């Protein structure tokens, strides 16, 4: 197959997704890597030519890559994930509205251009968690215990913010990753409790959380995604949804993700928005011993590793 990876400048040296591109290349597929933030592209012709079987995006909020992915989708090309789905989870204001409309366990969400405006949030909802509406990777997340501390939460140049009631938790988040229907869970130290005593790593995935994760994919039409879950006193609460996350600590993540990209490309992508997904495939944990390869069926096609084309 011939694939085009759109990689934003923030990820130009990142193993995810470049290691995935290299793995696909080693399996005998042609992979072109496009850096939309630093390349001159005759984009109208590149897209219209339709020579790639699928376009894959590792983006940042507001980056140019999503526009290119949308252009590919506009002319009928396969994209991973669906461009509309990425838009829906990149704007956390929009994400919260869609999620609550579909009954997902997401906190009530307030939006404002400045942190001090959250002073009008009812006192009983404090403490609050405040973060940028276009944030990712825990950037700009802060804990505000009461209205009198909102001025300290002001940060210049952040744009629109969201605020949600803090969910009491043991200092850890459950990271749930989905690779085209296969689910994995890892425990990660919460960005709100950076010094907490948490043993990070792969953990069993509770059935209730797995069902919520599968519903996220169905509601938003995502195939490669992750959710951050806090196990609060009233059950699991989804505090973030990410397209194409790091898949950190997922066993043999590179081969699994490469295989998922191939499967989605061959299937012509996915259009599952609004249709409930089948029951998630939850591997027993840990799925495979660390260090033991678990390649996609095509992994043995070629021993040599040809270069990945840079555009």
Secondary structure, 3 states (H helix, E strand, C coil): CEEEEEECHHHCCCHHHHHHHHHHHHCCCEEEEECCCCCCCCHHHHHHHCCCCEEEEECCCCCCHHHHHHHHHHCCCCEECCHHHHHHHHCHHHHHHHHHHCCCCECCEEEECCHHHHHHCCHHHCCEEEEECCCCCCCCCEEECCHHHHHHHCCCCCCCEEEEECCCCCCEEEEEEEECCEEEEEEEECCCCCCCCCCCEECCCCHHHHHHHHHHHHHHCCCEEEEEEEEECCEEEEEEEEECCCCCCCCCHHHHHHHHHHHHHHHCCCCCCCCCCCCCEECCCCCCCCCCCCCCCCCCCCCCCCCCEEC
